[in-house]
Protein backbone atom coordinates (compact mmCIF):
# COMPACT_ATOMS: atom_id res chain seq x y z
CA UNK A 1 0.00 0.00 0.00
CA UNK A 2 1.37 3.35 -0.93
CA UNK A 3 0.03 6.81 -0.33
CA UNK A 4 1.12 7.74 -3.83
CA UNK A 5 -1.49 5.32 -5.15
CA UNK A 6 -4.35 7.30 -3.68
CA UNK A 7 -2.75 10.70 -4.28
CA UNK A 8 -2.39 10.21 -8.01
CA UNK A 9 -5.51 8.20 -8.89
CA UNK A 10 -7.86 10.30 -11.01
CA UNK A 11 -11.09 9.58 -9.13
CA UNK A 12 -13.32 10.92 -11.86
CA UNK A 13 -12.18 8.12 -14.15
CA UNK A 14 -13.41 5.52 -11.66
CA UNK A 15 -16.72 7.22 -11.10
CA UNK A 16 -17.72 7.08 -14.76
CA UNK A 17 -16.10 3.74 -15.72
CA UNK A 18 -18.37 0.95 -16.93
CA UNK A 19 -17.86 -2.52 -15.51
CA UNK A 20 -18.37 -5.35 -17.95
CA UNK A 21 -18.99 -9.01 -17.27
CA UNK A 22 -20.85 -10.82 -14.53
CA UNK A 23 -20.10 -11.52 -10.91
CA UNK A 24 -19.66 -15.09 -9.82
CA UNK A 25 -22.04 -16.62 -7.34
CA UNK A 26 -21.14 -16.67 -3.67
CA UNK A 27 -19.28 -14.23 -1.51
CA UNK A 28 -18.15 -11.01 -3.15
CA UNK A 29 -14.43 -10.60 -3.61
CA UNK A 30 -12.68 -8.20 -1.30
CA UNK A 31 -11.37 -5.11 -3.07
CA UNK A 32 -7.99 -3.60 -2.19
CA UNK A 33 -9.75 -0.52 -0.88
CA UNK A 34 -11.95 -2.65 1.39
CA UNK A 35 -8.85 -4.15 2.99
CA UNK A 36 -7.27 -0.73 3.48
CA UNK A 37 -10.46 0.64 5.07
CA UNK A 38 -10.74 -2.34 7.40
CA UNK A 39 -7.11 -2.13 8.51
CA UNK A 40 -7.30 1.64 9.01
CA UNK A 41 -10.46 1.22 11.06
CA UNK A 42 -8.72 -1.33 13.30
CA UNK A 43 -5.87 1.13 13.82
CA UNK A 44 -8.26 3.95 14.76
CA UNK A 45 -7.82 5.99 11.57
CA UNK A 46 -11.18 7.41 10.56
CA UNK A 47 -10.28 8.83 7.18
CA UNK A 48 -7.46 6.84 5.55
CA UNK A 49 -7.63 8.87 2.34
CA UNK A 50 -6.60 12.04 4.12
CA UNK A 51 -3.76 10.12 5.77
CA UNK A 52 -2.68 8.85 2.34
CA UNK A 53 -2.57 12.39 0.96
CA UNK A 54 -0.21 13.44 3.73
CA UNK A 55 3.08 11.55 3.32
CA UNK A 56 4.09 11.81 6.99
CA UNK A 57 0.78 10.57 8.39
CA UNK A 58 0.66 7.77 5.77
CA UNK A 59 4.15 6.57 6.77
CA UNK A 60 3.12 6.66 10.43
CA UNK A 61 -0.01 4.63 9.65
CA UNK A 62 2.03 2.06 7.68
CA UNK A 63 4.57 1.64 10.47
CA UNK A 64 1.76 1.14 12.96
CA UNK A 65 0.09 -1.40 10.65
CA UNK A 66 3.29 -3.42 10.22
CA UNK A 67 3.69 -3.63 14.01
CA UNK A 68 0.15 -5.04 14.45
CA UNK A 69 -0.86 -8.69 14.08
CA UNK A 70 -3.98 -9.85 12.28
CA UNK A 71 -4.37 -7.09 9.73
CA UNK A 72 -5.25 -7.83 6.10
CA UNK A 73 -2.13 -6.07 4.83
CA UNK A 74 0.10 -8.84 6.24
Secondary structure as UniProt FT lines:
FT   HELIX           3..7
FT   HELIX           11..16
FT   HELIX           32..42
FT   TURN            43..44
FT   HELIX           48..53
FT   HELIX           55..67
FT   TURN            72..73
//
